[in-house]
Amino acid sequence: MAKIKKRRKHIFFLPLMLIGMGVGFLLSKLCENAFLACMFIGMGLGFFLDSLFVVEERKIKIKKAYKVSSFALIFLGIIFILVGVIYLINPSLSKLLWDYLIALGFIAFGLLIFVKGVERFK
């Protein structure tokens, strides 16, 4: 009889992005940049929490962040959170740093995809 592999799920990214968008939509009457900023903060928190926690067999467990892909997700989550906070607090500063933050995000996401691919061959 074949051993059944545990199903691991990452459940935080999508719900937190949608919650961030909803909060941003509600706050958009108070602050012009709230929608985009809250969406970035929600996405960043989703990446960050998906790198730290995993659902296995209906239990949420803390995942050991020893894999490079976990560190790449943490880094990507921090970038998204920073973009959202900077955009909410000072939109002109976000426009100044935008190219650099996008570049860092692409680099982190590319590293994540690369490392995930390499880890599958082990």
C-alpha positions as CSV (number, residue, x, y, z in Angstrom):
1,M,0.0,0.0,0.0
2,A,1.5,3.3,-1.0
3,K,2.1,5.9,1.6
4,I,-0.2,8.9,1.3
5,K,1.7,12.2,1.0
6,K,0.6,14.9,3.4
7,R,-1.1,17.8,1.7
8,R,0.5,21.1,2.5
9,K,-1.5,24.2,1.8
10,H,-0.6,27.9,1.9
11,I,-3.7,29.7,2.8
12,F,-2.8,33.2,3.7
13,F,-1.9,35.1,0.5
14,L,-5.3,35.3,-1.3
15,P,-7.5,36.0,1.7
16,L,-5.2,38.7,3.0
17,M,-4.9,40.3,-0.4
18,L,-8.7,40.5,-0.7
19,I,-9.1,41.7,2.9
20,G,-6.5,44.4,2.2
21,M,-8.3,45.4,-0.9
22,G,-11.6,45.6,1.0
23,V,-10.1,47.7,3.8
24,G,-8.4,49.9,1.2
25,F,-11.7,50.4,-0.6
26,L,-13.4,51.4,2.7
27,L,-10.6,53.8,3.5
28,S,-10.3,55.3,0.0
29,K,-12.8,58.0,1.0
30,L,-10.3,59.1,3.8
31,C,-7.1,58.6,1.9
32,E,-6.6,58.7,-1.9
33,N,-3.9,56.0,-1.9
34,A,-5.5,53.6,0.6
35,F,-6.8,51.0,-1.9
36,L,-3.4,50.3,-3.5
37,A,-1.5,50.6,-0.3
38,C,-3.8,48.2,1.7
39,M,-3.7,45.7,-1.2
40,F,0.2,45.7,-1.1
41,I,0.2,45.4,2.7
42,G,-2.3,42.5,2.5
43,M,-0.2,40.7,-0.2
44,G,3.0,41.3,1.7
45,L,1.4,39.8,4.9
46,G,0.1,36.9,2.8
47,F,3.6,36.1,1.4
48,F,5.2,36.6,4.8
49,L,2.7,34.3,6.7
50,D,2.8,31.7,3.9
51,S,6.5,31.5,4.4
52,L,6.1,31.0,8.2
53,F,3.0,28.8,8.6
54,V,1.6,25.9,6.7
55,V,-1.6,23.9,7.0
56,E,-1.1,20.2,7.3
57,E,-4.0,17.8,7.9
58,R,-6.3,20.6,9.2
59,K,-3.7,22.0,11.6
60,I,-1.7,25.2,11.2
61,K,2.0,24.5,12.0
62,I,5.0,26.8,12.1
63,K,7.2,26.0,9.2
64,K,10.9,25.9,9.7
65,A,12.4,28.7,7.5
66,Y,15.5,26.8,6.5
67,K,14.8,26.7,2.8
68,V,16.0,29.5,0.5
69,S,12.4,29.7,-0.9
70,S,11.1,30.5,2.5
71,F,13.6,33.4,2.9
72,A,12.7,34.6,-0.6
73,L,9.0,34.7,0.3
74,I,9.8,36.5,3.5
75,F,11.8,39.0,1.6
76,L,9.1,39.5,-1.0
77,G,6.5,39.9,1.7
78,I,8.6,42.6,3.5
79,I,9.0,44.4,0.1
80,F,5.2,44.4,-0.5
81,I,4.5,45.6,3.1
82,L,7.0,48.4,2.7
83,V,5.6,49.4,-0.6
84,G,2.1,49.6,0.9
85,V,3.2,51.5,4.0
86,I,5.3,54.0,2.0
87,Y,2.5,54.5,-0.5
88,L,0.0,55.1,2.3
89,I,2.2,57.5,4.3
90,N,4.1,59.4,1.5
91,P,3.0,58.7,-2.1
92,S,5.7,61.1,-3.5
93,L,8.4,59.0,-1.8
94,S,6.9,55.8,-3.2
95,K,7.1,57.3,-6.7
96,L,10.8,58.1,-6.1
97,L,11.5,54.5,-4.9
98,W,9.1,52.7,-7.1
99,D,11.6,51.5,-9.7
100,Y,13.9,50.1,-7.1
101,L,11.1,48.4,-5.1
102,I,9.7,46.8,-8.3
103,A,13.2,45.6,-9.2
104,L,13.7,44.1,-5.8
105,G,10.3,42.4,-6.0
106,F,11.1,40.9,-9.4
107,I,14.5,39.7,-8.2
108,A,12.9,38.1,-5.1
109,F,10.1,36.5,-7.1
110,G,12.6,35.2,-9.7
111,L,14.8,33.7,-7.0
112,L,11.7,32.1,-5.4
113,I,10.7,30.4,-8.7
114,F,14.2,29.3,-9.4
115,V,14.8,27.8,-5.9
116,K,11.4,26.1,-6.0
117,G,12.4,24.5,-9.3
118,V,15.7,23.4,-8.0
119,E,14.2,22.0,-4.7
120,R,12.0,19.7,-6.8
121,F,15.0,17.9,-8.2
122,K,16.3,17.0,-4.7
